[in-house]
Amino acid sequence: MWELLQHIKDKSQDPWLALGNFNEALWQFEHFSTTKRGEKQMEDFRDVLQICDPHDISFARLPWTFDNNRGGQQNVKVSLDRVVASPSWSSLFSNASVKHLASPCSDHCPILLQMYKEKGSMKLNKIRRYEIMWEREESLGQEIEAAWEAAGAKPCLGAVSKALKEVMCSLQQWSHTKFGSIRKELEELRSKLEALQGQGDQSNVMEIKATMNRMNEILYREEMMWLQRSRISWLKEGDRNTKFFHQKAQWRSRKNKIKKLRKGNGEWCDDWEEMSALTRDFFQNLFTKDEEVDPDSLMPLFEKRVTQDMNDRLCKDFTEEEIGDALFQIGPLKAPGPDGFPARFFQRNWSTLRKEVTIAVQQFFRTGVMPEGVNDTAIILIPKVAHP
């Protein structure tokens, strides 16, 4: 089987998928028994999959596919049947899913592979975001500085938040003029280069070189765009990793997509509006104050640990240096908020934003007043799978 998989990989680069009984597990947690499974066998299986580059398509229902149907300590359940696919296959069928079905006629579960389009998803408002590829334009700094100054005075966090929205609007308009559609320009440049090279005329050498240079720049910008969406922090752009970043971004999108939720009564629902209501109600109940709990009766039970001197030092105003240090400790491309600005925007333009942002942050810690909307965040539910 391992030789066959490697033969498929070596023979063709076309998208491919393998489904069935591999007669081996990948990890110890896929083996349900009083005795452990041989690590060497599983390691060989993992090595083959690493060489061939297919990955498991996530499954639902039973966590095993084989049951020897014996009782007591002799019972063995293990995940022997699976579906593995190449990244290119998964890109073609991004909505594919696998189910382990129960069967009274076999000790193996039937494997159902479904390649279907999901039910109409909710139309969400598109979040405008700061694109790191904008940094390839020298005029970006001047555009940000001009938009920030045009936003007027910013005495508090509310005014800073409003100014950032105006800066984002200005940057979006500037991007439309300076960048347009990366993919469209890339296709136009490819066609132009192909036409120039097909002429076989030495007089257009300079034009060919200029087209190639522009194409390399657009390719670099495309790579930066997909790097930002892939959230890869351990690999930088510059080595033409566009395909890897693109596949990683698609994988994140599929992995983080929740297709159904279980209600309190145990029933499953896959309607987007109903799922949205379930999610909202769950977190509202989770973070709602319990009226039956009286904090005044609990506070005397805690022994004081913070002295007055310690409290005075804790309540001192944060300095400009401390605020700056906190900012630069944030991952540059961590998920931005609804305003679309990641930490990288503030870090690269700190000389422009520092004065107003510092004053606004210091004022917040003095007054404790947080204007509505300033601390909003975009939250996505990420599915978790618990292995026994």
C-alpha positions as CSV (number, residue, x, y, z in Angstrom):
1,M,0.0,0.0,0.0
2,W,2.8,2.4,0.9
3,E,4.6,1.7,-2.4
4,L,1.4,2.2,-4.3
5,L,0.8,5.6,-2.7
6,Q,4.3,6.7,-3.6
7,H,3.9,5.4,-7.1
8,I,0.7,7.6,-7.5
9,K,2.6,10.6,-6.2
10,D,5.5,10.1,-8.6
11,K,3.4,9.3,-11.6
12,S,1.2,12.4,-11.7
13,Q,0.9,15.8,-10.3
14,D,-2.9,15.8,-10.9
15,P,-5.3,16.1,-7.9
16,W,-6.0,12.8,-6.3
17,L,-7.8,11.2,-3.4
18,A,-7.5,7.7,-1.8
19,L,-10.4,6.3,0.2
20,G,-10.7,2.9,2.0
21,N,-9.1,0.6,4.6
22,F,-5.4,1.5,5.1
23,N,-5.2,-1.2,7.8
24,E,-3.2,1.2,10.0
25,A,-3.8,4.1,12.3
26,L,-1.8,7.3,12.4
27,W,-1.8,8.1,16.1
28,Q,-2.2,6.3,19.4
29,F,-5.4,8.2,20.2
30,E,-7.0,6.5,17.2
31,H,-6.6,3.1,18.8
32,F,-9.1,2.3,21.5
33,S,-7.9,-0.8,23.5
34,T,-6.3,-1.8,26.7
35,T,-3.1,-2.5,24.8
36,K,-1.2,0.1,22.8
37,R,-0.6,-0.1,19.1
38,G,2.9,-0.6,17.7
39,E,4.5,2.9,17.2
40,K,6.8,1.7,14.3
41,Q,3.9,0.7,12.1
42,M,2.1,4.1,12.6
43,E,5.4,6.0,12.1
44,D,5.9,4.2,8.7
45,F,2.3,5.3,7.8
46,R,3.0,8.9,8.8
47,D,6.2,8.9,6.8
48,V,4.5,7.8,3.7
49,L,1.8,10.5,4.0
50,Q,4.4,13.1,4.6
51,I,6.3,12.1,1.4
52,C,3.1,11.9,-0.7
53,D,1.7,15.1,0.8
54,P,-1.9,14.0,1.2
55,H,-3.9,15.0,4.3
56,D,-6.9,13.6,6.1
57,I,-10.3,15.1,5.3
58,S,-12.0,15.7,8.6
59,F,-14.8,13.3,9.5
60,A,-18.0,13.3,11.6
61,R,-19.7,10.8,13.9
62,L,-17.8,7.7,15.2
63,P,-14.1,8.3,16.1
64,W,-13.2,4.8,14.9
65,T,-14.0,2.8,11.8
66,F,-13.2,-0.8,12.9
67,D,-14.7,-2.8,15.9
68,N,-13.7,-6.4,16.5
69,N,-17.0,-6.8,18.4
70,R,-15.5,-8.6,21.3
71,G,-16.4,-8.0,24.9
72,G,-14.5,-6.6,27.9
73,Q,-10.8,-6.1,27.7
74,Q,-10.6,-8.0,24.3
75,N,-12.5,-5.2,22.6
76,V,-10.5,-3.2,20.1
77,K,-11.7,-0.2,18.2
78,V,-9.4,1.6,15.8
79,S,-9.5,4.1,13.0
80,L,-8.3,2.0,10.0
81,D,-10.4,3.5,7.2
82,R,-9.9,7.1,6.1
83,V,-9.9,9.5,3.2
84,V,-6.7,11.3,2.2
85,A,-6.4,13.8,-0.5
86,S,-3.8,16.0,-2.1
87,P,-3.9,19.8,-1.4
88,S,-4.9,20.4,-5.1
89,W,-7.8,18.0,-4.8
90,S,-9.0,19.8,-1.6
91,S,-8.8,23.1,-3.4
92,L,-11.1,21.8,-6.1
93,F,-13.6,20.3,-3.6
94,S,-13.3,22.7,-0.6
95,N,-16.7,21.6,0.8
96,A,-15.9,17.9,0.9
97,S,-16.7,16.1,4.1
98,V,-16.5,12.5,5.4
99,K,-18.9,10.6,7.6
100,H,-18.3,7.3,9.5
101,L,-21.6,5.4,9.1
102,A,-22.7,2.6,11.4
103,S,-23.4,-0.8,9.9
104,P,-24.9,-4.1,11.3
105,C,-23.3,-6.1,8.5
106,S,-19.6,-5.5,8.9
107,D,-16.9,-4.8,11.5
108,H,-15.8,-1.8,9.5
109,C,-17.8,1.4,9.2
110,P,-18.9,2.4,5.7
111,I,-17.1,5.7,4.7
112,L,-19.3,8.3,3.0
113,L,-17.5,11.0,1.1
114,Q,-19.8,14.0,0.3
115,M,-18.8,16.7,-2.2
116,Y,-21.6,19.2,-2.0
117,K,-22.2,22.9,-1.9
118,E,-23.2,24.2,1.5
119,K,-26.5,25.7,2.1
120,G,-26.6,29.5,1.4
121,S,-24.4,31.1,4.0
122,M,-25.2,34.4,5.7
123,K,-24.1,37.5,3.9
124,L,-21.7,39.2,6.2
125,N,-20.4,42.8,5.8
126,K,-17.0,42.7,4.3
127,I,-14.4,44.0,6.7
128,R,-12.0,46.5,5.1
129,R,-8.4,45.7,6.1
130,Y,-5.0,47.2,6.0
131,E,-3.0,45.4,3.3
132,I,0.7,44.9,4.0
133,M,1.3,44.9,0.2
134,W,0.5,48.6,0.3
135,E,3.9,49.1,2.0
136,R,5.5,48.4,-1.4
137,E,4.4,52.0,-2.4
138,E,6.6,54.7,-1.2
139,S,3.7,57.2,-1.0
140,L,1.9,55.1,1.7
141,G,3.5,56.9,4.6
142,Q,2.6,60.3,3.2
143,E,-1.0,59.1,2.6
144,I,-1.4,57.9,6.2
145,E,0.1,61.0,7.6
146,A,-2.1,63.3,5.5
147,A,-5.3,61.3,6.4
148,W,-4.4,61.3,10.1
149,E,-3.8,65.0,10.2
150,A,-7.1,65.7,8.2
151,A,-9.0,63.8,10.9
152,G,-8.6,66.7,13.3
153,A,-8.1,66.7,17.1
154,K,-8.1,63.3,18.9
155,P,-8.4,64.0,22.6
156,C,-9.9,60.6,23.6
157,L,-10.1,57.0,22.4
158,G,-13.5,57.7,20.7
159,A,-11.9,60.4,18.6
160,V,-8.9,58.1,17.8
161,S,-11.3,55.4,16.7
162,K,-13.2,57.8,14.5
163,A,-10.0,59.1,13.0
164,L,-8.9,55.5,12.2
165,K,-12.1,54.9,10.3
166,E,-11.4,58.0,8.2
167,V,-7.8,56.9,7.6
168,M,-9.1,53.5,6.4
169,C,-11.6,55.1,4.0
170,S,-8.8,57.3,2.6
171,L,-6.5,54.3,2.2
172,Q,-9.1,52.3,0.4
173,Q,-9.6,55.0,-2.1
174,W,-5.8,55.4,-2.5
175,S,-5.5,51.6,-3.0
176,H,-8.1,51.6,-5.7
177,T,-6.0,54.1,-7.7
178,K,-2.5,52.7,-6.9
179,F,-3.2,49.0,-6.9
180,G,-6.5,48.0,-8.4
181,S,-7.0,44.3,-8.9
182,I,-3.7,42.4,-8.4
183,R,-5.0,39.3,-10.2
184,K,-6.3,41.2,-13.2
185,E,-3.1,43.2,-13.6
186,L,-1.1,39.9,-13.3
187,E,-3.1,38.3,-16.1
188,E,-2.7,41.4,-18.3
189,L,1.1,41.4,-17.8
190,R,1.3,37.7,-18.6
191,S,-0.5,38.2,-21.9
192,K,1.6,41.3,-22.7
193,L,4.8,39.4,-22.0
194,E,3.8,36.4,-24.1
195,A,2.9,38.7,-27.0
196,L,6.2,40.6,-26.7
197,Q,8.3,37.4,-26.5
198,G,6.4,36.0,-29.5
199,Q,7.4,38.9,-31.7
200,G,11.1,37.7,-31.8
201,D,12.1,41.3,-32.3
202,Q,15.3,42.6,-30.6
203,S,14.0,46.1,-30.6
204,N,11.6,45.4,-27.8
205,V,14.1,44.0,-25.3
206,M,13.8,47.0,-23.0
207,E,10.0,46.7,-23.0
208,I,10.2,43.0,-22.2
209,K,12.6,43.7,-19.4
210,A,10.3,46.4,-18.0
211,T,7.3,44.1,-18.3
212,M,9.1,41.3,-16.5
213,N,10.2,43.7,-13.7
214,R,6.6,44.9,-13.2
215,M,5.4,41.3,-13.2
216,N,7.9,40.3,-10.5
217,E,6.7,43.3,-8.4
218,I,3.0,42.2,-8.8
219,L,3.9,38.6,-8.0
220,Y,5.7,39.8,-4.8
221,R,2.6,41.8,-3.9
222,E,0.3,38.8,-4.5
223,E,2.6,36.8,-2.2
224,M,2.3,39.4,0.5
225,M,-1.4,39.4,0.2
226,W,-1.7,35.6,0.7
227,L,0.9,35.7,3.5
228,Q,-1.3,38.1,5.4
229,R,-4.4,35.8,5.0
230,S,-2.5,32.6,5.8
231,R,-1.5,34.0,9.3
232,I,1.9,32.2,8.9
233,S,4.3,33.9,11.3
234,W,7.3,31.5,10.9
235,L,7.9,32.0,7.2
236,K,8.4,35.4,5.4
237,E,7.6,36.5,1.9
238,G,10.2,36.7,-0.7
239,D,10.9,33.1,-1.9
240,R,7.8,32.8,-4.0
241,N,5.8,30.9,-1.4
242,T,2.5,32.2,-2.8
243,K,1.1,28.8,-3.5
244,F,1.9,27.6,0.0
245,F,0.4,30.8,1.6
246,H,-2.7,30.4,-0.6
247,Q,-3.3,26.8,0.3
248,K,-2.7,27.6,4.0
249,A,-5.3,30.4,3.9
250,Q,-7.8,28.1,2.2
251,W,-7.1,25.4,4.8
252,R,-7.7,27.9,7.6
253,S,-10.9,29.0,6.1
254,R,-12.2,25.4,5.8
255,K,-10.9,24.4,9.2
256,N,-12.5,27.3,11.0
257,K,-15.9,26.9,9.2
258,I,-18.6,25.6,11.5
259,K,-21.3,23.8,9.5
260,K,-23.7,22.8,12.3
261,L,-24.3,23.3,16.0
262,R,-26.0,21.2,18.7
263,K,-28.9,22.7,20.5
264,G,-29.5,22.3,24.2
265,N,-32.0,19.4,23.6
266,G,-29.3,17.5,21.7
267,E,-30.7,18.2,18.2
268,W,-28.4,19.5,15.4
269,C,-29.1,22.5,13.3
270,D,-27.4,23.7,10.2
271,D,-29.4,26.8,9.4
272,W,-27.1,29.9,9.5
273,E,-29.7,32.2,11.1
274,E,-30.5,29.7,13.8
275,M,-26.8,29.0,14.4
276,S,-26.2,32.7,14.8
277,A,-29.0,33.0,17.4
278,L,-27.7,29.9,19.3
279,T,-24.3,31.4,19.4
280,R,-25.5,34.8,20.6
281,D,-27.7,33.4,23.3
282,F,-25.0,31.1,24.5
283,F,-22.5,33.9,25.1
284,Q,-25.1,36.3,26.5
285,N,-26.0,33.7,29.1
286,L,-22.4,32.9,29.8
287,F,-21.4,36.5,30.5
288,T,-24.6,37.6,32.2
289,K,-24.5,38.4,35.9
290,D,-25.9,35.7,38.1
291,E,-28.5,37.6,40.2
292,E,-28.5,34.9,42.9
293,V,-24.9,35.6,43.7
294,D,-24.3,38.5,46.2
295,P,-20.7,39.8,45.8
296,D,-21.0,41.7,49.1
297,S,-21.2,38.4,51.0
298,L,-18.1,37.1,49.2
299,M,-15.7,40.0,49.4
300,P,-15.0,39.6,53.2
301,L,-13.8,36.1,52.5
302,F,-10.8,37.4,50.5
303,E,-7.7,38.4,52.4
304,K,-6.0,41.6,51.3
305,R,-2.7,41.1,49.5
306,V,-2.1,44.4,47.8
307,T,-0.8,47.1,50.1
308,Q,-1.6,50.8,49.7
309,D,2.0,51.4,48.4
310,M,1.6,48.7,45.9
311,N,-1.8,50.0,44.8
312,D,-0.4,53.5,44.4
313,R,2.3,52.2,42.1
314,L,-0.2,50.1,40.1
315,C,-2.4,53.1,39.6
316,K,0.3,55.4,38.3
317,D,-0.1,56.8,34.8
318,F,1.4,54.6,32.1
319,T,4.3,56.3,30.4
320,E,4.7,56.8,26.7
321,E,7.5,54.3,26.7
322,E,5.3,51.6,28.5
323,I,2.5,52.1,26.0
324,G,4.9,51.8,23.1
325,D,6.5,48.7,24.6
326,A,3.1,47.0,24.9
327,L,2.3,47.9,21.3
328,F,5.5,46.4,19.9
329,Q,5.0,43.1,21.8
330,I,1.8,42.4,19.8
331,G,2.2,40.1,16.8
332,P,2.3,42.4,13.7
333,L,-0.3,40.4,11.7
334,K,-2.5,39.0,14.5
335,A,-6.2,39.2,13.7
336,P,-7.2,42.9,13.3
337,G,-10.4,44.3,14.9
338,P,-13.4,45.6,12.9
339,D,-11.4,48.7,12.0
340,G,-9.1,46.5,9.8
341,F,-5.8,47.6,11.3
342,P,-3.4,45.0,12.6
343,A,-0.6,45.9,15.1
344,R,1.8,46.2,12.2
345,F,0.0,49.4,11.0
346,F,0.6,51.1,14.4
347,Q,4.1,49.8,14.7
348,R,5.2,51.0,11.3
349,N,3.5,54.4,11.7
350,W,4.2,55.0,15.4
351,S,6.0,58.2,14.9
352,T,2.9,59.6,13.3
353,L,0.3,58.2,15.7
354,R,2.3,58.1,18.9
355,K,1.3,61.5,20.5
356,E,-2.5,61.3,20.1
357,V,-2.7,57.5,20.8
358,T,-0.6,57.9,24.0
359,I,-2.7,60.8,25.3
360,A,-6.0,58.9,24.6
361,V,-4.8,55.7,26.3
362,Q,-3.6,57.6,29.3
363,Q,-6.9,59.5,29.6
364,F,-8.8,56.1,29.5
365,F,-6.8,54.8,32.5
366,R,-7.5,58.0,34.4
367,T,-11.2,58.1,33.7
368,G,-12.1,54.5,33.1
369,V,-14.5,55.6,30.3
370,M,-14.5,53.4,27.2
371,P,-16.5,54.9,24.4
372,E,-18.9,52.5,22.7
373,G,-17.4,50.7,19.8
374,V,-13.8,51.4,20.6
375,N,-13.1,48.0,22.1
376,D,-15.2,46.0,19.7
377,T,-13.7,42.9,18.3
378,A,-14.5,40.3,15.6
379,I,-15.0,36.9,17.1
380,I,-15.1,33.6,15.1
381,L,-16.1,30.3,16.6
382,I,-13.4,27.7,15.8
383,P,-14.5,24.0,15.9
384,K,-12.6,21.9,18.4
385,V,-12.4,18.1,18.3
386,A,-11.8,16.3,21.6
387,H,-10.0,13.0,21.3
388,P,-10.8,10.4,24.0
